[in-house]
Amino acid sequence: MSIEDKIKEQIKDNKILIYMKGSPYEPKCGFSAKTVQALIECEAEFSYVDILENQDIRQTLPNISDWPTFPQVFVSGELIGGCDIVTEMHEAGELKSIIKDAVS
């Protein structure tokens, strides 16, 4: 399986997925930590991929998602965005409803 196929399968198989630096328990950058916190505050059950441990994913994902930076949050197979967008959506109350729709 190519790395592109692996990424597409990860996105398809997980309702809520974050590609981040580190893990939700031990984020390795402030943007990843802030994004994870927004997901947690929305009571989201989510999967994650540590791009620091997966350099092939780190290099390939931006070409697939057309998004250059990390973290990247996908909900129901769609890229929601990175830290700034996820934080804005959370503060506006939109993130929780998107998550609720994804898991129901």
C-alpha positions as CSV (number, residue, x, y, z in Angstrom):
1,M,0.0,0.0,0.0
2,S,1.4,3.4,-1.0
3,I,1.7,6.1,1.7
4,E,-1.0,8.1,-0.2
5,D,-3.4,5.1,0.1
6,K,-2.5,4.7,3.7
7,I,-3.3,8.3,4.5
8,K,-6.6,8.2,2.5
9,E,-7.6,5.0,4.4
10,Q,-6.8,6.6,7.8
11,I,-8.9,9.6,6.9
12,K,-11.8,7.4,5.7
13,D,-11.7,5.0,8.6
14,N,-11.7,7.6,11.4
15,K,-14.6,9.9,12.0
16,I,-12.4,12.4,13.8
17,L,-8.7,12.4,13.1
18,I,-5.9,14.8,14.0
19,Y,-2.4,14.7,12.4
20,M,-0.3,16.3,15.0
21,K,3.1,16.6,16.5
22,G,3.3,14.3,19.5
23,S,0.2,12.7,21.1
24,P,-2.9,14.1,22.8
25,Y,-1.3,13.1,26.1
26,E,2.1,14.6,25.2
27,P,1.8,17.2,22.4
28,K,5.2,18.3,21.0
29,C,4.0,21.8,19.9
30,G,1.7,24.5,21.2
31,F,-0.5,24.4,18.2
32,S,-1.1,20.7,18.5
33,A,-1.8,21.1,22.2
34,K,-4.3,23.9,21.6
35,T,-6.1,22.0,18.9
36,V,-6.3,18.8,21.0
37,Q,-7.7,20.9,23.9
38,A,-10.5,22.3,21.7
39,L,-11.4,18.7,20.7
40,I,-11.4,17.5,24.3
41,E,-13.6,20.5,25.4
42,C,-16.1,19.4,22.7
43,E,-16.1,15.9,24.2
44,A,-14.8,14.5,20.9
45,E,-13.5,10.9,20.7
46,F,-10.8,11.2,18.1
47,S,-7.8,9.3,16.7
48,Y,-4.4,10.8,16.1
49,V,-1.3,10.3,14.0
50,D,2.0,11.6,15.4
51,I,3.7,13.0,12.3
52,L,7.1,13.2,14.2
53,E,7.0,9.4,14.3
54,N,5.7,9.1,10.7
55,Q,8.0,11.2,8.5
56,D,6.5,9.7,5.3
57,I,3.1,10.9,6.4
58,R,4.5,14.3,7.4
59,Q,5.9,14.8,4.0
60,T,3.0,13.4,1.9
61,L,-0.1,14.7,3.7
62,P,0.2,18.4,2.8
63,N,0.0,17.3,-0.9
64,I,-3.1,15.3,-0.3
65,S,-4.9,17.8,1.9
66,D,-3.6,20.9,0.2
67,W,-2.8,22.3,3.7
68,P,0.9,23.0,4.4
69,T,1.0,23.0,8.2
70,F,0.2,20.8,11.2
71,P,-1.9,20.0,13.0
72,Q,-4.6,19.0,10.5
73,V,-8.0,18.0,11.7
74,F,-10.3,15.8,9.6
75,V,-14.0,15.2,10.5
76,S,-16.0,12.7,8.4
77,G,-13.3,12.6,5.8
78,E,-13.1,16.4,5.3
79,L,-10.3,18.6,6.3
80,I,-11.6,21.1,8.9
81,G,-8.3,23.0,9.2
82,G,-5.5,23.6,11.5
83,C,-5.1,25.2,14.9
84,D,-6.5,28.7,14.1
85,I,-9.5,27.5,12.3
86,V,-10.4,24.8,14.8
87,T,-9.9,27.3,17.7
88,E,-12.2,29.8,16.0
89,M,-14.8,27.2,15.3
90,H,-14.6,26.0,18.9
91,E,-15.0,29.6,20.3
92,A,-18.0,30.2,18.0
93,G,-19.6,26.9,19.1
94,E,-19.5,25.4,15.6
95,L,-16.9,22.7,16.3
96,K,-19.1,20.9,18.8
97,S,-22.0,20.7,16.4
98,I,-19.8,19.4,13.6
99,I,-18.4,16.7,15.9
100,K,-21.9,15.8,17.1
101,D,-23.1,15.4,13.5
102,A,-20.1,13.3,12.7
103,V,-20.6,10.8,15.5
104,S,-24.4,10.5,15.3
